[in-house]
Amino acid sequence: MNSGSHALMDHLPIILVPHPHVRVDKKVMGGSPHVAGSRVPVRRLWQFYRTGTEVEVLIRRFPKLGAVKIFDALAFAFDNQEVMEIDMAREEQMLAVQGEIALTAERQMALPFKSQSYDE
């Protein structure tokens, strides 16, 4: 990882507009903005919404959050778009690293021996 991508993993930009139902704590979910009282990252709701999912569908999909928290999380995302872009980029980096680890593990699991039949 180069120093530029490492910086993405360290911190998010300053939150311009705080919202009452969104928390950002370095000790929770790696500092990603999340809905208060849950482990639902704001970026997840934001991605669903940006790709055409209606708010009513999000409310049905996340009933424990309720409409107020979902609307507040989306408002947070609109008010802090730079934070959301960097948080989504951090997630992509994390998934890429995990994918590389999984590929390495797969390669290590493939044994170079010919399979032997035990019926012989």
Biopython code that builds the backbone (N, CA, C, O; Angstrom):
import numpy as np
from Bio.PDB.StructureBuilder import StructureBuilder

atoms = [
    (1, "MET", "N", (0.838, -1.165, 0.000)),
    (1, "MET", "CA", (0.000, 0.000, 0.000)),
    (1, "MET", "C", (0.891, 1.239, 0.000)),
    (1, "MET", "O", (1.795, 1.347, 0.828)),
    (2, "ASN", "N", (0.644, 2.184, -0.927)),
    (2, "ASN", "CA", (1.463, 3.388, -0.940)),
    (2, "ASN", "C", (1.003, 4.352, 0.130)),
    (2, "ASN", "O", (-0.050, 4.152, 0.736)),
    (3, "SER", "N", (1.781, 5.402, 0.371)),
    (3, "SER", "CA", (1.456, 6.310, 1.464)),
    (3, "SER", "C", (0.143, 7.044, 1.228)),
    (3, "SER", "O", (-0.539, 7.382, 2.195)),
    (4, "GLY", "N", (-0.233, 7.301, -0.010)),
    (4, "GLY", "CA", (-1.507, 7.954, -0.289)),
    (4, "GLY", "C", (-2.688, 7.097, 0.103)),
    (4, "GLY", "O", (-3.643, 7.591, 0.702)),
    (5, "SER", "N", (-2.635, 5.807, -0.228)),
    (5, "SER", "CA", (-3.742, 4.932, 0.153)),
    (5, "SER", "C", (-3.712, 4.651, 1.639)),
    (5, "SER", "O", (-4.760, 4.408, 2.238)),
    (6, "HIS", "N", (-2.532, 4.677, 2.254)),
    (6, "HIS", "CA", (-2.452, 4.483, 3.698)),
    (6, "HIS", "C", (-3.149, 5.627, 4.417)),
    (6, "HIS", "O", (-3.786, 5.415, 5.449)),
    (7, "ALA", "N", (-3.035, 6.838, 3.881)),
    (7, "ALA", "CA", (-3.678, 7.994, 4.489)),
    (7, "ALA", "C", (-5.193, 7.827, 4.485)),
    (7, "ALA", "O", (-5.861, 8.252, 5.427)),
    (8, "LEU", "N", (-5.745, 7.215, 3.441)),
    (8, "LEU", "CA", (-7.183, 6.969, 3.408)),
    (8, "LEU", "C", (-7.621, 6.079, 4.551)),
    (8, "LEU", "O", (-8.702, 6.260, 5.111)),
    (9, "MET", "N", (-6.787, 5.123, 4.894)),
    (9, "MET", "CA", (-7.143, 4.181, 5.937)),
    (9, "MET", "C", (-7.057, 4.807, 7.329)),
    (9, "MET", "O", (-7.700, 4.330, 8.264)),
    (10, "ASP", "N", (-6.267, 5.872, 7.471)),
    (10, "ASP", "CA", (-6.041, 6.445, 8.788)),
    (10, "ASP", "C", (-7.181, 7.326, 9.285)),
    (10, "ASP", "O", (-7.589, 7.203, 10.440)),
    (11, "HIS", "N", (-7.700, 8.203, 8.446)),
    (11, "HIS", "CA", (-8.703, 9.133, 8.933)),
    (11, "HIS", "C", (-9.593, 9.643, 7.808)),
    (11, "HIS", "O", (-9.265, 9.550, 6.626)),
    (12, "LEU", "N", (-10.729, 10.186, 8.226)),
    (12, "LEU", "CA", (-11.659, 10.801, 7.293)),
    (12, "LEU", "C", (-11.505, 12.315, 7.385)),
    (12, "LEU", "O", (-10.954, 12.822, 8.362)),
    (13, "PRO", "N", (-11.985, 13.039, 6.380)),
    (13, "PRO", "CA", (-11.963, 14.501, 6.475)),
    (13, "PRO", "C", (-12.844, 14.968, 7.636)),
    (13, "PRO", "O", (-13.613, 14.193, 8.204)),
    (14, "ILE", "N", (-12.716, 16.219, 7.965)),
    (14, "ILE", "CA", (-13.535, 16.807, 9.029)),
    (14, "ILE", "C", (-14.998, 16.751, 8.614)),
    (14, "ILE", "O", (-15.345, 17.058, 7.473)),
    (15, "ILE", "N", (-15.841, 16.362, 9.541)),
    (15, "ILE", "CA", (-17.278, 16.317, 9.280)),
    (15, "ILE", "C", (-17.787, 17.749, 9.310)),
    (15, "ILE", "O", (-17.673, 18.439, 10.322)),
    (16, "LEU", "N", (-18.346, 18.186, 8.196)),
    (16, "LEU", "CA", (-18.790, 19.567, 8.078)),
    (16, "LEU", "C", (-20.092, 19.829, 8.822)),
    (16, "LEU", "O", (-20.254, 20.876, 9.448)),
    (17, "VAL", "N", (-21.020, 18.875, 8.753)),
    (17, "VAL", "CA", (-22.320, 19.044, 9.388)),
    (17, "VAL", "C", (-22.626, 17.784, 10.193)),
    (17, "VAL", "O", (-22.924, 16.740, 9.613)),
    (18, "PRO", "N", (-22.557, 17.867, 11.532)),
    (18, "PRO", "CA", (-22.896, 16.693, 12.342)),
    (18, "PRO", "C", (-24.408, 16.442, 12.324)),
    (18, "PRO", "O", (-25.206, 17.345, 12.078)),
    (19, "HIS", "N", (-24.763, 15.210, 12.588)),
    (19, "HIS", "CA", (-26.177, 14.818, 12.639)),
    (19, "HIS", "C", (-26.408, 13.991, 13.894)),
    (19, "HIS", "O", (-25.539, 13.217, 14.296)),
    (20, "PRO", "N", (-27.573, 14.147, 14.518)),
    (20, "PRO", "CA", (-27.805, 13.511, 15.825)),
    (20, "PRO", "C", (-27.853, 11.984, 15.808)),
    (20, "PRO", "O", (-27.610, 11.350, 16.835)),
    (21, "HIS", "N", (-28.159, 11.396, 14.674)),
    (21, "HIS", "CA", (-28.300, 9.938, 14.625)),
    (21, "HIS", "C", (-27.128, 9.244, 13.932)),
    (21, "HIS", "O", (-27.207, 8.061, 13.602)),
    (22, "VAL", "N", (-26.043, 9.987, 13.714)),
    (22, "VAL", "CA", (-24.856, 9.415, 13.079)),
    (22, "VAL", "C", (-23.679, 9.587, 14.024)),
    (22, "VAL", "O", (-23.443, 10.671, 14.558)),
    (23, "ARG", "N", (-22.945, 8.499, 14.219)),
    (23, "ARG", "CA", (-21.770, 8.519, 15.103)),
    (23, "ARG", "C", (-20.517, 8.215, 14.289)),
    (23, "ARG", "O", (-20.550, 7.455, 13.321)),
    (24, "VAL", "N", (-19.413, 8.827, 14.707)),
    (24, "VAL", "CA", (-18.099, 8.539, 14.139)),
    (24, "VAL", "C", (-17.160, 8.374, 15.312)),
    (24, "VAL", "O", (-16.877, 9.327, 16.039)),
    (25, "ASP", "N", (-16.678, 7.150, 15.490)),
    (25, "ASP", "CA", (-15.799, 6.825, 16.614)),
    (25, "ASP", "C", (-14.714, 5.900, 16.086)),
    (25, "ASP", "O", (-15.011, 4.842, 15.531)),
    (26, "LYS", "N", (-13.459, 6.295, 16.256)),
    (26, "LYS", "CA", (-12.352, 5.478, 15.736)),
    (26, "LYS", "C", (-12.365, 4.059, 16.296)),
    (26, "LYS", "O", (-11.810, 3.149, 15.680)),
    (27, "LYS", "N", (-12.986, 3.859, 17.446)),
    (27, "LYS", "CA", (-13.017, 2.544, 18.082)),
    (27, "LYS", "C", (-14.188, 1.680, 17.589)),
    (27, "LYS", "O", (-14.277, 0.500, 17.926)),
    (28, "VAL", "N", (-15.071, 2.265, 16.801)),
    (28, "VAL", "CA", (-16.244, 1.538, 16.299)),
    (28, "VAL", "C", (-16.201, 1.540, 14.779)),
    (28, "VAL", "O", (-16.188, 2.601, 14.155)),
    (29, "MET", "N", (-16.180, 0.381, 14.199)),
    (29, "MET", "CA", (-16.213, 0.194, 12.752)),
    (29, "MET", "C", (-15.095, 0.971, 12.048)),
    (29, "MET", "O", (-15.290, 1.507, 10.957)),
    (30, "GLY", "N", (-13.942, 1.022, 12.678)),
    (30, "GLY", "CA", (-12.787, 1.666, 12.073)),
    (30, "GLY", "C", (-12.957, 3.157, 11.835)),
    (30, "GLY", "O", (-12.246, 3.740, 11.017)),
    (31, "GLY", "N", (-13.890, 3.776, 12.539)),
    (31, "GLY", "CA", (-14.110, 5.210, 12.380)),
    (31, "GLY", "C", (-15.081, 5.580, 11.284)),
    (31, "GLY", "O", (-15.271, 6.763, 11.001)),
    (32, "SER", "N", (-15.702, 4.590, 10.658)),
    (32, "SER", "CA", (-16.684, 4.888, 9.616)),
    (32, "SER", "C", (-17.956, 5.454, 10.231)),
    (32, "SER", "O", (-18.401, 4.984, 11.278)),
    (33, "PRO", "N", (-18.544, 6.460, 9.590)),
    (33, "PRO", "CA", (-19.825, 6.965, 10.086)),
    (33, "PRO", "C", (-20.857, 5.842, 10.079)),
    (33, "PRO", "O", (-21.002, 5.120, 9.093)),
    (34, "HIS", "N", (-21.567, 5.710, 11.186)),
    (34, "HIS", "CA", (-22.579, 4.660, 11.283)),
    (34, "HIS", "C", (-23.808, 5.204, 11.999)),
    (34, "HIS", "O", (-23.743, 6.226, 12.682)),
    (35, "VAL", "N", (-24.912, 4.516, 11.835)),
    (35, "VAL", "CA", (-26.156, 4.927, 12.470)),
    (35, "VAL", "C", (-26.048, 4.622, 13.962)),
    (35, "VAL", "O", (-25.696, 3.511, 14.358)),
    (36, "ALA", "N", (-26.357, 5.623, 14.777)),
    (36, "ALA", "CA", (-26.267, 5.489, 16.230)),
    (36, "ALA", "C", (-27.078, 4.288, 16.715)),
    (36, "ALA", "O", (-28.205, 4.058, 16.276)),
    (37, "GLY", "N", (-26.474, 3.528, 17.631)),
    (37, "GLY", "CA", (-27.148, 2.369, 18.207)),
    (37, "GLY", "C", (-27.171, 1.156, 17.299)),
    (37, "GLY", "O", (-27.898, 0.197, 17.556)),
    (38, "SER", "N", (-26.374, 1.194, 16.234)),
    (38, "SER", "CA", (-26.349, 0.057, 15.307)),
    (38, "SER", "C", (-24.935, -0.100, 14.764)),
    (38, "SER", "O", (-24.032, 0.667, 15.100)),
    (39, "ARG", "N", (-24.766, -1.099, 13.928)),
    (39, "ARG", "CA", (-23.499, -1.274, 13.217)),
    (39, "ARG", "C", (-23.738, -1.125, 11.710)),
    (39, "ARG", "O", (-23.045, -1.732, 10.893)),
    (40, "VAL", "N", (-24.723, -0.314, 11.368)),
    (40, "VAL", "CA", (-25.043, -0.064, 9.961)),
    (40, "VAL", "C", (-24.251, 1.167, 9.509)),
    (40, "VAL", "O", (-24.490, 2.273, 9.994)),
    (41, "PRO", "N", (-23.308, 0.974, 8.580)),
    (41, "PRO", "CA", (-22.551, 2.128, 8.104)),
    (41, "PRO", "C", (-23.425, 3.027, 7.231)),
    (41, "PRO", "O", (-24.241, 2.552, 6.442)),
    (42, "VAL", "N", (-23.236, 4.313, 7.390)),
    (42, "VAL", "CA", (-23.982, 5.275, 6.575)),
    (42, "VAL", "C", (-23.706, 5.028, 5.097)),
    (42, "VAL", "O", (-24.597, 5.189, 4.263)),
    (43, "ARG", "N", (-22.466, 4.634, 4.768)),
    (43, "ARG", "CA", (-22.123, 4.405, 3.358)),
    (43, "ARG", "C", (-23.012, 3.337, 2.736)),
    (43, "ARG", "O", (-23.305, 3.407, 1.543)),
    (44, "ARG", "N", (-23.449, 2.349, 3.516)),
    (44, "ARG", "CA", (-24.302, 1.291, 2.973)),
    (44, "ARG", "C", (-25.650, 1.882, 2.555)),
    (44, "ARG", "O", (-26.122, 1.638, 1.445)),
    (45, "LEU", "N", (-26.268, 2.660, 3.452)),
    (45, "LEU", "CA", (-27.547, 3.288, 3.124)),
    (45, "LEU", "C", (-27.385, 4.251, 1.948)),
    (45, "LEU", "O", (-28.238, 4.309, 1.061)),
    (46, "TRP", "N", (-26.290, 5.001, 1.948)),
    (46, "TRP", "CA", (-26.000, 5.964, 0.890)),
    (46, "TRP", "C", (-25.834, 5.257, -0.454)),
    (46, "TRP", "O", (-26.349, 5.734, -1.465)),
    (47, "GLN", "N", (-25.129, 4.135, -0.483)),
    (47, "GLN", "CA", (-24.936, 3.396, -1.726)),
    (47, "GLN", "C", (-26.265, 2.852, -2.252)),
    (47, "GLN", "O", (-26.548, 2.927, -3.448)),
    (48, "PHE", "N", (-27.071, 2.306, -1.348)),
    (48, "PHE", "CA", (-28.388, 1.820, -1.773)),
    (48, "PHE", "C", (-29.196, 2.967, -2.379)),
    (48, "PHE", "O", (-29.766, 2.840, -3.462)),
    (49, "TYR", "N", (-29.233, 4.084, -1.659)),
    (49, "TYR", "CA", (-30.025, 5.232, -2.105)),
    (49, "TYR", "C", (-29.525, 5.766, -3.450)),
    (49, "TYR", "O", (-30.329, 6.037, -4.342)),
    (50, "ARG", "N", (-28.222, 5.918, -3.602)),
    (50, "ARG", "CA", (-27.644, 6.461, -4.841)),
    (50, "ARG", "C", (-27.870, 5.560, -6.038)),
    (50, "ARG", "O", (-27.877, 6.027, -7.177)),
    (51, "THR", "N", (-28.054, 4.273, -5.792)),
    (51, "THR", "CA", (-28.285, 3.353, -6.915)),
    (51, "THR", "C", (-29.768, 3.106, -7.169)),
    (51, "THR", "O", (-30.139, 2.183, -7.895)),
    (52, "GLY", "N", (-30.616, 3.947, -6.558)),
    (52, "GLY", "CA", (-32.036, 3.911, -6.893)),
    (52, "GLY", "C", (-32.963, 3.257, -5.883)),
    (52, "GLY", "O", (-34.168, 3.188, -6.125)),
    (53, "THR", "N", (-32.451, 2.781, -4.774)),
    (53, "THR", "CA", (-33.326, 2.186, -3.769)),
    (53, "THR", "C", (-34.135, 3.304, -3.111)),
    (53, "THR", "O", (-33.572, 4.306, -2.670)),
    (54, "GLU", "N", (-35.427, 3.134, -3.048)),
    (54, "GLU", "CA", (-36.293, 4.148, -2.445)),
    (54, "GLU", "C", (-36.177, 4.098, -0.925)),
    (54, "GLU", "O", (-35.892, 3.051, -0.343)),
    (55, "VAL", "N", (-36.403, 5.240, -0.300)),
    (55, "VAL", "CA", (-36.301, 5.333, 1.159)),
    (55, "VAL", "C", (-37.278, 4.361, 1.828)),
    (55, "VAL", "O", (-36.950, 3.761, 2.852)),
    (56, "GLU", "N", (-38.450, 4.208, 1.265)),
    (56, "GLU", "CA", (-39.437, 3.283, 1.840)),
    (56, "GLU", "C", (-38.891, 1.858, 1.888)),
    (56, "GLU", "O", (-39.153, 1.113, 2.832)),
    (57, "VAL", "N", (-38.139, 1.496, 0.869)),
    (57, "VAL", "CA", (-37.526, 0.164, 0.831)),
    (57, "VAL", "C", (-36.455, 0.055, 1.922)),
    (57, "VAL", "O", (-36.357, -0.972, 2.593)),
    (58, "LEU", "N", (-35.662, 1.099, 2.099)),
    (58, "LEU", "CA", (-34.640, 1.087, 3.161)),
    (58, "LEU", "C", (-35.293, 0.953, 4.533)),
    (58, "LEU", "O", (-34.781, 0.246, 5.402)),
    (59, "ILE", "N", (-36.413, 1.626, 4.726)),
    (59, "ILE", "CA", (-37.119, 1.552, 6.009)),
    (59, "ILE", "C", (-37.608, 0.131, 6.259)),
    (59, "ILE", "O", (-37.539, -0.361, 7.385)),
    (60, "ARG", "N", (-38.097, -0.526, 5.223)),
    (60, "ARG", "CA", (-38.534, -1.930, 5.378)),
    (60, "ARG", "C", (-37.340, -2.852, 5.563)),
    (60, "ARG", "O", (-37.419, -3.817, 6.322)),
    (61, "ARG", "N", (-36.232, -2.568, 4.878)),
    (61, "ARG", "CA", (-35.035, -3.415, 4.950)),
    (61, "ARG", "C", (-34.320, -3.290, 6.296)),
    (61, "ARG", "O", (-33.722, -4.253, 6.776)),
    (62, "PHE", "N", (-34.382, -2.107, 6.899)),
    (62, "PHE", "CA", (-33.720, -1.848, 8.180)),
    (62, "PHE", "C", (-34.745, -1.376, 9.206)),
    (62, "PHE", "O", (-34.674, -0.237, 9.668)),
    (63, "PRO", "N", (-35.703, -2.242, 9.571)),
    (63, "PRO", "CA", (-36.795, -1.803, 10.451)),
    (63, "PRO", "C", (-36.331, -1.349, 11.840)),
    (63, "PRO", "O", (-36.975, -0.500, 12.456)),
    (64, "LYS", "N", (-35.237, -1.898, 12.329)),
    (64, "LYS", "CA", (-34.770, -1.505, 13.664)),
    (64, "LYS", "C", (-34.228, -0.080, 13.685)),
    (64, "LYS", "O", (-34.179, 0.544, 14.745)),
    (65, "LEU", "N", (-33.822, 0.443, 12.528)),
    (65, "LEU", "CA", (-33.321, 1.815, 12.472)),
    (65, "LEU", "C", (-34.461, 2.822, 12.535)),
    (65, "LEU", "O", (-34.363, 3.841, 13.220)),
    (66, "GLY", "N", (-35.524, 2.537, 11.828)),
    (66, "GLY", "CA", (-36.639, 3.474, 11.770)),
    (66, "GLY", "C", (-36.388, 4.585, 10.766)),
    (66, "GLY", "O", (-35.255, 4.821, 10.346)),
    (67, "ALA", "N", (-37.449, 5.255, 10.394)),
    (67, "ALA", "CA", (-37.395, 6.280, 9.357)),
    (67, "ALA", "C", (-36.514, 7.464, 9.749)),
    (67, "ALA", "O", (-35.754, 7.969, 8.924)),
    (68, "VAL", "N", (-36.611, 7.909, 10.998)),
    (68, "VAL", "CA", (-35.862, 9.099, 11.418)),
    (68, "VAL", "C", (-34.361, 8.879, 11.271)),
    (68, "VAL", "O", (-33.662, 9.747, 10.748)),
    (69, "LYS", "N", (-33.856, 7.741, 11.720)),
    (69, "LYS", "CA", (-32.423, 7.476, 11.633)),
    (69, "LYS", "C", (-31.972, 7.299, 10.185)),
    (69, "LYS", "O", (-30.878, 7.728, 9.816)),
    (70, "ILE", "N", (-32.799, 6.677, 9.378)),
    (70, "ILE", "CA", (-32.438, 6.488, 7.971)),
    (70, "ILE", "C", (-32.402, 7.838, 7.253)),
    (70, "ILE", "O", (-31.456, 8.123, 6.519)),
    (71, "PHE", "N", (-33.416, 8.661, 7.458)),
    (71, "PHE", "CA", (-33.406, 9.986, 6.841)),
    (71, "PHE", "C", (-32.219, 10.813, 7.331)),
    (71, "PHE", "O", (-31.598, 11.526, 6.543)),
    (72, "ASP", "N", (-31.901, 10.726, 8.614)),
    (72, "ASP", "CA", (-30.778, 11.489, 9.145)),
    (72, "ASP", "C", (-29.457, 10.993, 8.563)),
    (72, "ASP", "O", (-28.577, 11.796, 8.252)),
    (73, "ALA", "N", (-29.312, 9.676, 8.415)),
    (73, "ALA", "CA", (-28.089, 9.133, 7.821)),
    (73, "ALA", "C", (-27.927, 9.613, 6.379)),
    (73, "ALA", "O", (-26.821, 9.959, 5.962)),
    (74, "LEU", "N", (-29.012, 9.636, 5.621)),
    (74, "LEU", "CA", (-28.944, 10.125, 4.242)),
    (74, "LEU", "C", (-28.645, 11.624, 4.208)),
    (74, "LEU", "O", (-27.895, 12.090, 3.350)),
    (75, "ALA", "N", (-29.229, 12.374, 5.139)),
    (75, "ALA", "CA", (-28.936, 13.815, 5.215)),
    (75, "ALA", "C", (-27.466, 14.030, 5.551)),
    (75, "ALA", "O", (-26.823, 14.922, 4.997)),
    (76, "PHE", "N", (-26.935, 13.212, 6.459)),
    (76, "PHE", "CA", (-25.504, 13.278, 6.787)),
    (76, "PHE", "C", (-24.669, 13.061, 5.530)),
    (76, "PHE", "O", (-23.705, 13.787, 5.284)),
    (77, "ALA", "N", (-25.041, 12.064, 4.740)),
    (77, "ALA", "CA", (-24.295, 11.754, 3.520)),
    (77, "ALA", "C", (-24.346, 12.922, 2.531)),
    (77, "ALA", "O", (-23.333, 13.261, 1.919)),
    (78, "PHE", "N", (-25.517, 13.534, 2.375)),
    (78, "PHE", "CA", (-25.618, 14.695, 1.483)),
    (78, "PHE", "C", (-24.773, 15.854, 1.999)),
    (78, "PHE", "O", (-24.121, 16.542, 1.213)),
    (79, "ASP", "N", (-24.778, 16.074, 3.301)),
    (79, "ASP", "CA", (-24.046, 17.199, 3.894)),
    (79, "ASP", "C", (-22.546, 16.975, 3.946)),
    (79, "ASP", "O", (-21.783, 17.938, 4.033)),
    (80, "ASN", "N", (-22.112, 15.734, 3.895)),
    (80, "ASN", "CA", (-20.699, 15.388, 4.064)),
    (80, "ASN", "C", (-20.239, 14.458, 2.945)),
    (80, "ASN", "O", (-19.721, 13.372, 3.208)),
    (81, "GLN", "N", (-20.427, 14.880, 1.711)),
    (81, "GLN", "CA", (-20.149, 14.003, 0.576)),
    (81, "GLN", "C", (-18.679, 13.611, 0.465)),
    (81, "GLN", "O", (-18.372, 12.495, 0.048)),
    (82, "GLU", "N", (-17.769, 14.505, 0.828)),
    (82, "GLU", "CA", (-16.351, 14.145, 0.780)),
    (82, "GLU", "C", (-16.046, 13.022, 1.768)),
    (82, "GLU", "O", (-15.274, 12.111, 1.469)),
    (83, "VAL", "N", (-16.658, 13.098, 2.944)),
    (83, "VAL", "CA", (-16.487, 12.032, 3.950)),
    (83, "VAL", "C", (-16.991, 10.714, 3.388)),
    (83, "VAL", "O", (-16.339, 9.681, 3.543)),
    (84, "MET", "N", (-18.147, 10.743, 2.738)),
    (84, "MET", "CA", (-18.727, 9.513, 2.203)),
    (84, "MET", "C", (-17.864, 8.930, 1.087)),
    (84, "MET", "O", (-17.667, 7.716, 1.028)),
    (85, "GLU", "N", (-17.351, 9.784, 0.204)),
    (85, "GLU", "CA", (-16.509, 9.291, -0.887)),
    (85, "GLU", "C", (-15.255, 8.615, -0.346)),
    (85, "GLU", "O", (-14.853, 7.557, -0.831)),
    (86, "ILE", "N", (-14.647, 9.223, 0.650)),
    (86, "ILE", "CA", (-13.426, 8.637, 1.209)),
    (86, "ILE", "C", (-13.749, 7.376, 1.999)),
    (86, "ILE", "O", (-12.980, 6.416, 1.961)),
    (87, "ASP", "N", (-14.872, 7.359, 2.713)),
    (87, "ASP", "CA", (-15.245, 6.155, 3.456)),
    (87, "ASP", "C", (-15.525, 5.003, 2.501)),
    (87, "ASP", "O", (-15.162, 3.862, 2.787)),
    (88, "MET", "N", (-16.164, 5.286, 1.374)),
    (88, "MET", "CA", (-16.421, 4.227, 0.393)),
    (88, "MET", "C", (-15.114, 3.758, -0.250)),
    (88, "MET", "O", (-14.958, 2.571, -0.534)),
    (89, "ALA", "N", (-14.182, 4.674, -0.478)),
    (89, "ALA", "CA", (-12.876, 4.284, -1.026)),
    (89, "ALA", "C", (-12.117, 3.422, -0.025)),
    (89, "ALA", "O", (-11.442, 2.468, -0.413)),
    (90, "ARG", "N", (-12.222, 3.749, 1.254)),
    (90, "ARG", "CA", (-11.573, 2.925, 2.296)),
    (90, "ARG", "C", (-12.140, 1.513, 2.291)),
    (90, "ARG", "O", (-11.404, 0.535, 2.421)),
    (91, "GLU", "N", (-13.464, 1.419, 2.140)),
    (91, "GLU", "CA", (-14.082, 0.094, 2.101)),
    (91, "GLU", "C", (-13.585, -0.692, 0.887)),
    (91, "GLU", "O", (-13.287, -1.881, 1.002)),
    (92, "GLU", "N", (-13.495, -0.041, -0.268)),
    (92, "GLU", "CA", (-13.002, -0.717, -1.469)),
    (92, "GLU", "C", (-11.576, -1.219, -1.272)),
    (92, "GLU", "O", (-11.243, -2.331, -1.683)),
    (93, "GLN", "N", (-10.738, -0.401, -0.645)),
    (93, "GLN", "CA", (-9.358, -0.822, -0.368)),
    (93, "GLN", "C", (-9.342, -2.026, 0.559)),
    (93, "GLN", "O", (-8.600, -2.982, 0.335)),
    (94, "MET", "N", (-10.158, -1.975, 1.597)),
    (94, "MET", "CA", (-10.210, -3.073, 2.558)),
    (94, "MET", "C", (-10.652, -4.367, 1.871)),
    (94, "MET", "O", (-10.079, -5.429, 2.110)),
    (95, "LEU", "N", (-11.674, -4.269, 1.017)),
    (95, "LEU", "CA", (-12.152, -5.454, 0.300)),
    (95, "LEU", "C", (-11.116, -5.976, -0.665)),
    (95, "LEU", "O", (-10.982, -7.188, -0.838)),
    (96, "ALA", "N", (-10.372, -5.071, -1.304)),
    (96, "ALA", "CA", (-9.318, -5.501, -2.228)),
    (96, "ALA", "C", (-8.227, -6.244, -1.471)),
    (96, "ALA", "O", (-7.739, -7.275, -1.934)),
    (97, "VAL", "N", (-7.845, -5.730, -0.317)),
    (97, "VAL", "CA", (-6.817, -6.393, 0.495)),
    (97, "VAL", "C", (-7.322, -7.757, 0.950)),
    (97, "VAL", "O", (-6.585, -8.742, 0.900)),
    (98, "GLN", "N", (-8.578, -7.817, 1.395)),
    (98, "GLN", "CA", (-9.140, -9.103, 1.820)),
    (98, "GLN", "C", (-9.202, -10.079, 0.654)),
    (98, "GLN", "O", (-8.970, -11.275, 0.835)),
    (99, "GLY", "N", (-9.512, -9.584, -0.539)),
    (99, "GLY", "CA", (-9.543, -10.442, -1.720)),
    (99, "GLY", "C", (-8.165, -10.988, -2.042)),
    (99, "GLY", "O", (-8.029, -12.153, -2.417)),
    (100, "GLU", "N", (-7.135, -10.152, -1.898)),
    (100, "GLU", "CA", (-5.759, -10.603, -2.133)),
    (100, "GLU", "C", (-5.367, -11.664, -1.110)),
    (100, "GLU", "O", (-4.699, -12.640, -1.450)),
    (101, "ILE", "N", (-5.773, -11.478, 0.122)),
    (101, "ILE", "CA", (-5.467, -12.463, 1.167)),
    (101, "ILE", "C", (-6.173, -13.779, 0.857)),
    (101, "ILE", "O", (-5.597, -14.854, 1.025)),
    (102, "ALA", "N", (-7.430, -13.688, 0.402)),
    (102, "ALA", "CA", (-8.179, -14.903, 0.066)),
    (102, "ALA", "C", (-7.528, -15.636, -1.100)),
    (102, "ALA", "O", (-7.425, -16.863, -1.083)),
    (103, "LEU", "N", (-7.083, -14.887, -2.121)),
    (103, "LEU", "CA", (-6.416, -15.521, -3.261)),
    (103, "LEU", "C", (-5.121, -16.195, -2.836)),
    (103, "LEU", "O", (-4.806, -17.291, -3.298)),
    (104, "THR", "N", (-4.380, -15.551, -1.966)),
    (104, "THR", "CA", (-3.132, -16.137, -1.459)),
    (104, "THR", "C", (-3.432, -17.422, -0.699)),
    (104, "THR", "O", (-2.732, -18.422, -0.855)),
    (105, "ALA", "N", (-4.470, -17.390, 0.120)),
    (105, "ALA", "CA", (-4.846, -18.575, 0.888)),
    (105, "ALA", "C", (-5.256, -19.708, -0.052)),
    (105, "ALA", "O", (-4.909, -20.864, 0.188)),
    (106, "GLU", "N", (-5.992, -19.385, -1.124)),
    (106, "GLU", "CA", (-6.392, -20.407, -2.093)),
    (106, "GLU", "C", (-5.170, -21.041, -2.737)),
    (106, "GLU", "O", (-5.099, -22.261, -2.884)),
    (107, "ARG", "N", (-4.214, -20.212, -3.117)),
    (107, "ARG", "CA", (-2.996, -20.735, -3.754)),
    (107, "ARG", "C", (-2.239, -21.636, -2.778)),
    (107, "ARG", "O", (-1.682, -22.658, -3.179)),
    (108, "GLN", "N", (-2.219, -21.267, -1.526)),
    (108, "GLN", "CA", (-1.517, -22.072, -0.532)),
    (108, "GLN", "C", (-2.235, -23.388, -0.286)),
    (108, "GLN", "O", (-1.603, -24.391, 0.046)),
    (109, "MET", "N", (-3.542, -23.389, -0.447)),
    (109, "MET", "CA", (-4.312, -24.609, -0.196)),
    (109, "MET", "C", (-4.145, -25.620, -1.334)),
    (109, "MET", "O", (-4.314, -26.819, -1.112)),
    (110, "ALA", "N", (-3.823, -25.170, -2.525)),
    (110, "ALA", "CA", (-3.646, -26.088, -3.642)),
    (110, "ALA", "C", (-2.317, -26.811, -3.464)),
    (110, "ALA", "O", (-1.251, -26.211, -3.601)),
    (111, "LEU", "N", (-2.387, -28.083, -3.164)),
    (111, "LEU", "CA", (-1.180, -28.873, -2.946)),
    (111, "LEU", "C", (-0.616, -29.354, -4.279)),
    (111, "LEU", "O", (-1.380, -29.730, -5.168)),
    (112, "PRO", "N", (0.689, -29.350, -4.431)),
    (112, "PRO", "CA", (1.295, -29.704, -5.713)),
    (112, "PRO", "C", (1.424, -31.211, -5.936)),
    (112, "PRO", "O", (2.110, -31.628, -6.869)),
    (113, "PHE", "N", (0.795, -32.025, -5.119)),
    (113, "PHE", "CA", (0.928, -33.470, -5.250)),
    (113, "PHE", "C", (-0.155, -34.025, -6.161)),
    (113, "PHE", "O", (-1.259, -33.485, -6.239)),
    (114, "LYS", "N", (0.178, -35.112, -6.847)),
    (114, "LYS", "CA", (-0.821, -35.803, -7.636)),
    (114, "LYS", "C", (-1.780, -36.471, -6.672)),
    (114, "LYS", "O", (-1.386, -36.948, -5.608)),
    (115, "SER", "N", (-3.038, -36.498, -7.060)),
    (115, "SER", "CA", (-3.979, -37.173, -6.177)),
    (115, "SER", "C", (-3.763, -38.680, -6.313)),
    (115, "SER", "O", (-3.533, -39.190, -7.409)),
    (116, "GLN", "N", (-3.839, -39.361, -5.216)),
    (116, "GLN", "CA", (-3.630, -40.808, -5.211)),
    (116, "GLN", "C", (-4.948, -41.486, -4.887)),
    (116, "GLN", "O", (-5.734, -41.017, -4.064)),
    (117, "SER", "N", (-5.155, -42.580, -5.548)),
    (117, "SER", "CA", (-6.359, -43.347, -5.269)),
    (117, "SER", "C", (-6.026, -44.347, -4.161)),
    (117, "SER", "O", (-5.029, -45.066, -4.229)),
    (118, "TYR", "N", (-6.861, -44.372, -3.170)),
    (118, "TYR", "CA", (-6.641, -45.289, -2.062)),
    (118, "TYR", "C", (-7.320, -46.634, -2.290)),
    (118, "TYR", "O", (-7.263, -47.522, -1.439)),
    (119, "ASP", "N", (-7.967, -46.777, -3.459)),
    (119, "ASP", "CA", (-8.632, -48.031, -3.790)),
    (119, "ASP", "C", (-7.674, -49.028, -4.418)),
    (119, "ASP", "O", (-8.045, -50.184, -4.620)),
    (120, "GLU", "N", (-6.462, -48.618, -4.729)),
    (120, "GLU", "CA", (-5.534, -49.502, -5.429)),
    (120, "GLU", "C", (-5.071, -50.641, -4.561)),
    (120, "GLU", "O", (-4.283, -51.476, -5.006)),
]
sb = StructureBuilder()
sb.init_structure("model")
sb.init_model(0)
sb.init_chain("A")
sb.init_seg("    ")
for serial, (resi, resn, name, xyz) in enumerate(atoms, 1):
    if name == "N":
        sb.init_residue(resn, " ", resi, " ")
    sb.init_atom(name, np.array(xyz, "f"), 0.0, 1.0, " ", f" {name:<3s}", serial, name[0])
structure = sb.get_structure()
